[in-house]
Amino acid sequence: MLLGVYTDLRGVRTSMDLDAAVDFIGGVGARSGWLALVIYIPEQSAFIEVRDGSAPEAEQVSEQYLVENFAVSAAQIRAVKQAPAKWEFIDLRKRAA
């Protein structure tokens, strides 16, 4: 088990198992403007935005945030939640380059 830490929606630092994480989507983070990777942690049903900036950080984001900032559909969110092992990563970073 590879442990990581993120800030949850309540502002509490929370542990996560990075080995269980599913790469969900990559793109430019709306909050930071830096490249971001969104992972899904099935055990916690949490989407975590990992930002690559001067100080890397990981923060839980809402499903609404994903819809508004990464143009992810509700159907895509349901799909990764229902079958995380079958999810195919969406790489929006190629479009940002």
N, CA, C and O atoms as CSV, one atom per row, in Angstrom:
chain,resi,resn,atom,element,x,y,z
A,1,MET,N,N,0.853,-1.169,0.000
A,1,MET,CA,C,0.000,0.000,0.000
A,1,MET,C,C,0.905,1.239,0.000
A,1,MET,O,O,1.799,1.374,0.835
A,2,LEU,N,N,0.651,2.132,-0.950
A,2,LEU,CA,C,1.365,3.400,-1.042
A,2,LEU,C,C,0.420,4.497,-0.564
A,2,LEU,O,O,-0.593,4.779,-1.204
A,3,LEU,N,N,0.756,5.106,0.557
A,3,LEU,CA,C,-0.133,6.099,1.149
A,3,LEU,C,C,0.150,7.499,0.624
A,3,LEU,O,O,1.296,7.877,0.383
A,4,GLY,N,N,-0.922,8.252,0.455
A,4,GLY,CA,C,-0.852,9.654,0.091
A,4,GLY,C,C,-1.811,10.418,0.981
A,4,GLY,O,O,-2.581,9.823,1.735
A,5,VAL,N,N,-1.762,11.736,0.893
A,5,VAL,CA,C,-2.625,12.577,1.710
A,5,VAL,C,C,-3.295,13.610,0.810
A,5,VAL,O,O,-2.671,14.162,-0.095
A,6,TYR,N,N,-4.568,13.860,1.073
A,6,TYR,CA,C,-5.293,14.908,0.364
A,6,TYR,C,C,-6.146,15.677,1.367
A,6,TYR,O,O,-6.389,15.219,2.483
A,7,THR,N,N,-6.589,16.848,0.945
A,7,THR,CA,C,-7.504,17.640,1.753
A,7,THR,C,C,-8.915,17.352,1.267
A,7,THR,O,O,-9.224,17.558,0.094
A,8,ASP,N,N,-9.775,16.873,2.169
A,8,ASP,CA,C,-11.132,16.514,1.748
A,8,ASP,C,C,-12.011,17.765,1.640
A,8,ASP,O,O,-11.548,18.879,1.886
A,9,LEU,N,N,-13.266,17.574,1.275
A,9,LEU,CA,C,-14.178,18.691,1.051
A,9,LEU,C,C,-14.450,19.513,2.306
A,9,LEU,O,O,-14.898,20.656,2.216
A,10,ARG,N,N,-14.177,18.931,3.489
A,10,ARG,CA,C,-14.378,19.664,4.750
A,10,ARG,C,C,-13.118,20.397,5.187
A,10,ARG,O,O,-13.129,21.110,6.190
A,11,GLY,N,N,-12.004,20.220,4.417
A,11,GLY,CA,C,-10.743,20.856,4.775
A,11,GLY,C,C,-9.869,20.005,5.681
A,11,GLY,O,O,-8.883,20.496,6.231
A,12,VAL,N,N,-10.218,18.735,5.842
A,12,VAL,CA,C,-9.484,17.825,6.717
A,12,VAL,C,C,-8.473,17.025,5.895
A,12,VAL,O,O,-8.808,16.503,4.832
A,13,ARG,N,N,-7.242,16.932,6.387
A,13,ARG,CA,C,-6.215,16.118,5.726
A,13,ARG,C,C,-6.581,14.646,5.913
A,13,ARG,O,O,-6.807,14.198,7.037
A,14,THR,N,N,-6.637,13.901,4.820
A,14,THR,CA,C,-7.120,12.526,4.818
A,14,THR,C,C,-6.139,11.635,4.063
A,14,THR,O,O,-5.572,12.050,3.053
A,15,SER,N,N,-5.940,10.415,4.551
A,15,SER,CA,C,-5.053,9.460,3.881
A,15,SER,C,C,-5.775,8.767,2.745
A,15,SER,O,O,-6.994,8.596,2.773
A,16,MET,N,N,-4.995,8.367,1.733
A,16,MET,CA,C,-5.545,7.590,0.626
A,16,MET,C,C,-4.530,6.535,0.211
A,16,MET,O,O,-3.326,6.714,0.394
A,17,ASP,N,N,-5.017,5.446,-0.343
A,17,ASP,CA,C,-4.171,4.382,-0.873
A,17,ASP,C,C,-3.966,4.659,-2.356
A,17,ASP,O,O,-4.868,4.438,-3.165
A,18,LEU,N,N,-2.781,5.141,-2.710
A,18,LEU,CA,C,-2.505,5.482,-4.110
A,18,LEU,C,C,-2.482,4.260,-5.021
A,18,LEU,O,O,-2.722,4.380,-6.223
A,19,ASP,N,N,-2.196,3.093,-4.463
A,19,ASP,CA,C,-2.223,1.869,-5.273
A,19,ASP,C,C,-3.634,1.541,-5.755
A,19,ASP,O,O,-3.803,0.874,-6.776
A,20,ALA,N,N,-4.644,2.006,-5.027
A,20,ALA,CA,C,-6.039,1.738,-5.391
A,20,ALA,C,C,-6.628,2.836,-6.269
A,20,ALA,O,O,-7.765,2.722,-6.725
A,21,ALA,N,N,-5.863,3.896,-6.507
A,21,ALA,CA,C,-6.370,5.034,-7.275
A,21,ALA,C,C,-6.547,4.687,-8.748
A,21,ALA,O,O,-5.788,3.902,-9.316
A,22,VAL,N,N,-7.562,5.288,-9.346
A,22,VAL,CA,C,-7.839,5.139,-10.774
A,22,VAL,C,C,-7.604,6.499,-11.417
A,22,VAL,O,O,-8.223,7.488,-11.023
A,23,ASP,N,N,-6.713,6.555,-12.405
A,23,ASP,CA,C,-6.510,7.807,-13.136
A,23,ASP,C,C,-7.789,8.110,-13.903
A,23,ASP,O,O,-8.211,7.315,-14.744
A,24,PHE,N,N,-8.408,9.248,-13.622
A,24,PHE,CA,C,-9.699,9.591,-14.204
A,24,PHE,C,C,-9.556,10.534,-15.401
A,24,PHE,O,O,-9.985,10.215,-16.510
A,25,ILE,N,N,-8.947,11.701,-15.161
A,25,ILE,CA,C,-8.830,12.689,-16.225
A,25,ILE,C,C,-7.614,13.575,-15.956
A,25,ILE,O,O,-7.286,13.859,-14.804
A,26,GLY,N,N,-6.960,14.002,-17.014
A,26,GLY,CA,C,-5.844,14.934,-16.895
A,26,GLY,C,C,-6.158,16.184,-17.686
A,26,GLY,O,O,-6.720,16.104,-18.778
A,27,GLY,N,N,-5.806,17.329,-17.153
A,27,GLY,CA,C,-6.076,18.585,-17.843
A,27,GLY,C,C,-5.491,19.743,-17.076
A,27,GLY,O,O,-4.593,19.562,-16.254
A,28,VAL,N,N,-5.992,20.929,-17.338
A,28,VAL,CA,C,-5.540,22.124,-16.638
A,28,VAL,C,C,-6.519,22.411,-15.510
A,28,VAL,O,O,-7.716,22.576,-15.744
A,29,GLY,N,N,-6.002,22.471,-14.281
A,29,GLY,CA,C,-6.844,22.718,-13.126
A,29,GLY,C,C,-7.385,24.135,-13.114
A,29,GLY,O,O,-6.635,25.095,-13.291
A,30,ALA,N,N,-8.674,24.264,-12.908
A,30,ALA,CA,C,-9.327,25.579,-12.915
A,30,ALA,C,C,-8.912,26.425,-11.720
A,30,ALA,O,O,-8.824,27.648,-11.824
A,31,ARG,N,N,-8.659,25.786,-10.599
A,31,ARG,CA,C,-8.301,26.540,-9.395
A,31,ARG,C,C,-6.872,27.056,-9.445
A,31,ARG,O,O,-6.569,28.108,-8.883
A,32,SER,N,N,-5.998,26.323,-10.112
A,32,SER,CA,C,-4.589,26.675,-10.053
A,32,SER,C,C,-4.014,27.142,-11.386
A,32,SER,O,O,-3.038,27.892,-11.415
A,33,GLY,N,N,-4.616,26.701,-12.485
A,33,GLY,CA,C,-4.051,26.990,-13.792
A,33,GLY,C,C,-2.886,26.074,-14.139
A,33,GLY,O,O,-2.345,26.152,-15.242
A,34,TRP,N,N,-2.495,25.211,-13.214
A,34,TRP,CA,C,-1.413,24.258,-13.443
A,34,TRP,C,C,-1.987,22.967,-14.014
A,34,TRP,O,O,-3.193,22.727,-13.949
A,35,LEU,N,N,-1.105,22.137,-14.576
A,35,LEU,CA,C,-1.559,20.821,-15.025
A,35,LEU,C,C,-2.088,20.055,-13.820
A,35,LEU,O,O,-1.527,20.119,-12.726
A,36,ALA,N,N,-3.167,19.338,-14.041
A,36,ALA,CA,C,-3.798,18.593,-12.951
A,36,ALA,C,C,-4.157,17.195,-13.417
A,36,ALA,O,O,-4.473,16.968,-14.585
A,37,LEU,N,N,-4.101,16.280,-12.493
A,37,LEU,CA,C,-4.551,14.909,-12.705
A,37,LEU,C,C,-5.656,14.670,-11.693
A,37,LEU,O,O,-5.480,14.929,-10.502
A,38,VAL,N,N,-6.788,14.179,-12.159
A,38,VAL,CA,C,-7.869,13.824,-11.245
A,38,VAL,C,C,-7.876,12.307,-11.133
A,38,VAL,O,O,-7.960,11.592,-12.131
A,39,ILE,N,N,-7.786,11.836,-9.902
A,39,ILE,CA,C,-7.843,10.402,-9.642
A,39,ILE,C,C,-9.129,10.099,-8.881
A,39,ILE,O,O,-9.715,10.970,-8.239
A,40,TYR,N,N,-9.548,8.851,-8.971
A,40,TYR,CA,C,-10.737,8.398,-8.241
A,40,TYR,C,C,-10.288,7.345,-7.246
A,40,TYR,O,O,-9.587,6.401,-7.611
A,41,ILE,N,N,-10.687,7.501,-5.991
A,41,ILE,CA,C,-10.371,6.535,-4.939
A,41,ILE,C,C,-11.654,5.770,-4.627
A,41,ILE,O,O,-12.511,6.271,-3.899
A,42,PRO,N,N,-11.794,4.551,-5.173
A,42,PRO,CA,C,-13.052,3.808,-5.006
A,42,PRO,C,C,-13.458,3.572,-3.546
A,42,PRO,O,O,-14.637,3.687,-3.209
A,43,GLU,N,N,-12.497,3.243,-2.681
A,43,GLU,CA,C,-12.832,2.940,-1.290
A,43,GLU,C,C,-13.459,4.128,-0.573
A,43,GLU,O,O,-14.229,3.951,0.371
A,44,GLN,N,N,-13.132,5.336,-1.018
A,44,GLN,CA,C,-13.648,6.541,-0.380
A,44,GLN,C,C,-14.657,7.264,-1.269
A,44,GLN,O,O,-15.212,8.293,-0.883
A,45,SER,N,N,-14.886,6.722,-2.448
A,45,SER,CA,C,-15.762,7.347,-3.442
A,45,SER,C,C,-15.416,8.832,-3.590
A,45,SER,O,O,-16.290,9.699,-3.577
A,46,ALA,N,N,-14.111,9.095,-3.730
A,46,ALA,CA,C,-13.621,10.467,-3.754
A,46,ALA,C,C,-12.838,10.748,-5.038
A,46,ALA,O,O,-12.031,9.932,-5.484
A,47,PHE,N,N,-13.094,11.911,-5.614
A,47,PHE,CA,C,-12.305,12.406,-6.738
A,47,PHE,C,C,-11.295,13.398,-6.179
A,47,PHE,O,O,-11.663,14.337,-5.473
A,48,ILE,N,N,-10.019,13.187,-6.496
A,48,ILE,CA,C,-8.936,14.003,-5.962
A,48,ILE,C,C,-8.211,14.672,-7.125
A,48,ILE,O,O,-7.758,14.003,-8.054
A,49,GLU,N,N,-8.106,15.994,-7.064
A,49,GLU,CA,C,-7.344,16.730,-8.068
A,49,GLU,C,C,-5.926,16.907,-7.524
A,49,GLU,O,O,-5.713,17.536,-6.487
A,50,VAL,N,N,-4.971,16.340,-8.247
A,50,VAL,CA,C,-3.561,16.458,-7.885
A,50,VAL,C,C,-2.965,17.494,-8.819
A,50,VAL,O,O,-2.912,17.294,-10.032
A,51,ARG,N,N,-2.515,18.607,-8.243
A,51,ARG,CA,C,-2.025,19.720,-9.050
A,51,ARG,C,C,-0.513,19.733,-9.077
A,51,ARG,O,O,0.146,19.462,-8.074
A,52,ASP,N,N,0.019,20.049,-10.229
A,52,ASP,CA,C,1.467,20.121,-10.419
A,52,ASP,C,C,1.844,21.583,-10.560
A,52,ASP,O,O,1.734,22.161,-11.641
A,53,GLY,N,N,2.281,22.167,-9.482
A,53,GLY,CA,C,2.690,23.571,-9.498
A,53,GLY,C,C,3.935,23.750,-8.672
A,53,GLY,O,O,4.687,22.796,-8.468
A,54,SER,N,N,4.167,24.933,-8.200
A,54,SER,CA,C,5.352,25.187,-7.388
A,54,SER,C,C,5.309,24.375,-6.090
A,54,SER,O,O,6.352,23.994,-5.557
A,55,ALA,N,N,4.108,24.113,-5.590
A,55,ALA,CA,C,3.928,23.259,-4.414
A,55,ALA,C,C,2.826,22.261,-4.746
A,55,ALA,O,O,1.645,22.591,-4.628
A,56,PRO,N,N,3.189,21.038,-5.162
A,56,PRO,CA,C,2.159,20.054,-5.509
A,56,PRO,C,C,1.174,19.857,-4.361
A,56,PRO,O,O,1.557,19.849,-3.191
A,57,GLU,N,N,-0.078,19.700,-4.709
A,57,GLU,CA,C,-1.105,19.516,-3.694
A,57,GLU,C,C,-2.177,18.569,-4.214
A,57,GLU,O,O,-2.306,18.362,-5.421
A,58,ALA,N,N,-2.930,18.008,-3.309
A,58,ALA,CA,C,-4.019,17.099,-3.646
A,58,ALA,C,C,-5.243,17.509,-2.849
A,58,ALA,O,O,-5.196,17.631,-1.625
A,59,GLU,N,N,-6.339,17.721,-3.564
A,59,GLU,CA,C,-7.558,18.207,-2.922
A,59,GLU,C,C,-8.769,17.494,-3.509
A,59,GLU,O,O,-8.880,17.346,-4.726
A,60,GLN,N,N,-9.674,17.055,-2.644
A,60,GLN,CA,C,-10.908,16.437,-3.114
A,60,GLN,C,C,-11.751,17.488,-3.825
A,60,GLN,O,O,-11.853,18.630,-3.375
A,61,VAL,N,N,-12.352,17.088,-4.937
A,61,VAL,CA,C,-13.227,17.985,-5.686
A,61,VAL,C,C,-14.583,17.313,-5.853
A,61,VAL,O,O,-14.698,16.088,-5.820
A,62,SER,N,N,-15.596,18.134,-6.031
A,62,SER,CA,C,-16.957,17.615,-6.179
A,62,SER,C,C,-17.205,17.157,-7.613
A,62,SER,O,O,-16.461,17.504,-8.530
A,63,GLU,N,N,-18.242,16.387,-7.781
A,63,GLU,CA,C,-18.632,15.959,-9.123
A,63,GLU,C,C,-19.031,17.176,-9.954
A,63,GLU,O,O,-18.761,17.222,-11.154
A,64,GLN,N,N,-19.663,18.148,-9.335
A,64,GLN,CA,C,-20.043,19.373,-10.040
A,64,GLN,C,C,-18.808,20.114,-10.556
A,64,GLN,O,O,-18.827,20.644,-11.667
A,65,TYR,N,N,-17.747,20.155,-9.768
A,65,TYR,CA,C,-16.482,20.770,-10.185
A,65,TYR,C,C,-15.945,20.085,-11.441
A,65,TYR,O,O,-15.461,20.745,-12.360
A,66,LEU,N,N,-16.035,18.759,-11.467
A,66,LEU,CA,C,-15.555,18.009,-12.635
A,66,LEU,C,C,-16.370,18.351,-13.874
A,66,LEU,O,O,-15.814,18.534,-14.957
A,67,VAL,N,N,-17.678,18.435,-13.715
A,67,VAL,CA,C,-18.565,18.764,-14.834
A,67,VAL,C,C,-18.256,20.169,-15.354
A,67,VAL,O,O,-18.147,20.379,-16.562
A,68,GLU,N,N,-18.118,21.118,-14.446
A,68,GLU,CA,C,-17.922,22.515,-14.835
A,68,GLU,C,C,-16.530,22.820,-15.367
A,68,GLU,O,O,-16.386,23.663,-16.253
A,69,ASN,N,N,-15.501,22.156,-14.849
A,69,ASN,CA,C,-14.130,22.529,-15.190
A,69,ASN,C,C,-13.410,21.567,-16.122
A,69,ASN,O,O,-12.413,21.939,-16.742
A,70,PHE,N,N,-13.894,20.350,-16.227
A,70,PHE,CA,C,-13.261,19.372,-17.110
A,70,PHE,C,C,-14.220,18.843,-18.168
A,70,PHE,O,O,-13.864,17.952,-18.940
A,71,ALA,N,N,-15.432,19.386,-18.209
A,71,ALA,CA,C,-16.449,18.970,-19.181
A,71,ALA,C,C,-16.711,17.468,-19.132
A,71,ALA,O,O,-16.932,16.829,-20.161
A,72,VAL,N,N,-16.684,16.921,-17.931
A,72,VAL,CA,C,-16.988,15.506,-17.722
A,72,VAL,C,C,-18.503,15.384,-17.574
A,72,VAL,O,O,-19.141,16.233,-16.952
A,73,SER,N,N,-19.063,14.348,-18.136
A,73,SER,CA,C,-20.510,14.163,-18.034
A,73,SER,C,C,-20.860,13.346,-16.788
A,73,SER,O,O,-20.019,12.638,-16.236
A,74,ALA,N,N,-22.092,13.459,-16.367
A,74,ALA,CA,C,-22.581,12.661,-15.248
A,74,ALA,C,C,-22.479,11.165,-15.576
A,74,ALA,O,O,-22.232,10.348,-14.689
A,75,ALA,N,N,-22.668,10.817,-16.834
A,75,ALA,CA,C,-22.559,9.412,-17.250
A,75,ALA,C,C,-21.127,8.904,-17.085
A,75,ALA,O,O,-20.925,7.755,-16.693
A,76,GLN,N,N,-20.138,9.736,-17.376
A,76,GLN,CA,C,-18.741,9.333,-17.201
A,76,GLN,C,C,-18.413,9.158,-15.717
A,76,GLN,O,O,-17.687,8.237,-15.344
A,77,ILE,N,N,-18.936,10.020,-14.896
A,77,ILE,CA,C,-18.718,9.903,-13.454
A,77,ILE,C,C,-19.335,8.610,-12.929
A,77,ILE,O,O,-18.713,7.890,-12.147
A,78,ARG,N,N,-20.561,8.320,-13.363
A,78,ARG,CA,C,-21.215,7.053,-12.970
A,78,ARG,C,C,-20.402,5.857,-13.448
A,78,ARG,O,O,-20.255,4.874,-12.720
A,79,ALA,N,N,-19.875,5.934,-14.660
A,79,ALA,CA,C,-19.137,4.807,-15.240
A,79,ALA,C,C,-17.894,4.461,-14.424
A,79,ALA,O,O,-17.644,3.287,-14.150
A,80,VAL,N,N,-17.122,5.458,-14.036
A,80,VAL,CA,C,-15.913,5.163,-13.257
A,80,VAL,C,C,-16.279,4.657,-11.866
A,80,VAL,O,O,-15.563,3.825,-11.308
A,81,LYS,N,N,-17.376,5.141,-11.300
A,81,LYS,CA,C,-17.799,4.678,-9.982
A,81,LYS,C,C,-18.296,3.234,-10.032
A,81,LYS,O,O,-18.051,2.456,-9.110
A,82,GLN,N,N,-18.990,2.883,-11.107
A,82,GLN,CA,C,-19.565,1.545,-11.225
A,82,GLN,C,C,-18.528,0.495,-11.614
A,82,GLN,O,O,-18.638,-0.656,-11.190
A,83,ALA,N,N,-17.535,0.858,-12.402
A,83,ALA,CA,C,-16.542,-0.112,-12.863
A,83,ALA,C,C,-15.164,0.552,-12.973
A,83,ALA,O,O,-14.667,0.768,-14.079
A,84,PRO,N,N,-14.548,0.876,-11.829
A,84,PRO,CA,C,-13.274,1.582,-11.857
A,84,PRO,C,C,-12.187,0.866,-12.655
A,84,PRO,O,O,-11.384,1.513,-13.327
A,85,ALA,N,N,-12.158,-0.451,-12.586
A,85,ALA,CA,C,-11.109,-1.210,-13.279
A,85,ALA,C,C,-11.235,-1.136,-14.799
A,85,ALA,O,O,-10.263,-1.379,-15.514
A,86,LYS,N,N,-12.408,-0.809,-15.290
A,86,LYS,CA,C,-12.629,-0.736,-16.738
A,86,LYS,C,C,-12.489,0.684,-17.295
A,86,LYS,O,O,-12.581,0.887,-18.505
A,87,TRP,N,N,-12.268,1.663,-16.417
A,87,TRP,CA,C,-12.219,3.054,-16.849
A,87,TRP,C,C,-11.020,3.312,-17.750
A,87,TRP,O,O,-9.921,2.822,-17.491
A,88,GLU,N,N,-11.240,4.090,-18.816
A,88,GLU,CA,C,-10.154,4.513,-19.698
A,88,GLU,C,C,-9.891,5.994,-19.482
A,88,GLU,O,O,-10.778,6.832,-19.642
A,89,PHE,N,N,-8.664,6.292,-19.118
A,89,PHE,CA,C,-8.215,7.655,-18.788
A,89,PHE,C,C,-8.523,8.636,-19.926
A,89,PHE,O,O,-8.336,8.324,-21.102
A,90,ILE,N,N,-9.000,9.830,-19.548
A,90,ILE,CA,C,-9.242,10.919,-20.502
A,90,ILE,C,C,-8.099,11.904,-20.349
A,90,ILE,O,O,-7.889,12.438,-19.260
A,91,ASP,N,N,-7.353,12.156,-21.424
A,91,ASP,CA,C,-6.208,13.049,-21.357
A,91,ASP,C,C,-6.498,14.343,-22.125
A,91,ASP,O,O,-6.314,14.421,-23.340
A,92,LEU,N,N,-6.953,15.347,-21.386
A,92,LEU,CA,C,-7.211,16.662,-21.984
A,92,LEU,C,C,-5.930,17.481,-22.105
A,92,LEU,O,O,-5.933,18.541,-22.730
A,93,ARG,N,N,-4.841,17.005,-21.516
A,93,ARG,CA,C,-3.579,17.732,-21.563
A,93,ARG,C,C,-3.044,17.811,-22.987
A,93,ARG,O,O,-2.346,18.763,-23.339
A,94,LYS,N,N,-3.366,16.820,-23.804
A,94,LYS,CA,C,-2.922,16.842,-25.206
A,94,LYS,C,C,-3.539,18.027,-25.939
A,94,LYS,O,O,-2.905,18.631,-26.804
A,95,ARG,N,N,-4.778,18.353,-25.588
A,95,ARG,CA,C,-5.448,19.497,-26.220
A,95,ARG,C,C,-4.908,20.834,-25.706
A,95,ARG,O,O,-4.947,21.838,-26.417
A,96,ALA,N,N,-4.398,20.840,-24.457
A,96,ALA,CA,C,-3.904,22.077,-23.856
A,96,ALA,C,C,-2.511,22.439,-24.363
A,96,ALA,O,O,-2.089,23.591,-24.251
A,97,ALA,N,N,-1.792,21.459,-24.920
A,97,ALA,CA,C,-0.415,21.702,-25.375
A,97,ALA,C,C,-0.358,22.478,-26.666
A,97,ALA,O,O,0.729,22.757,-27.171
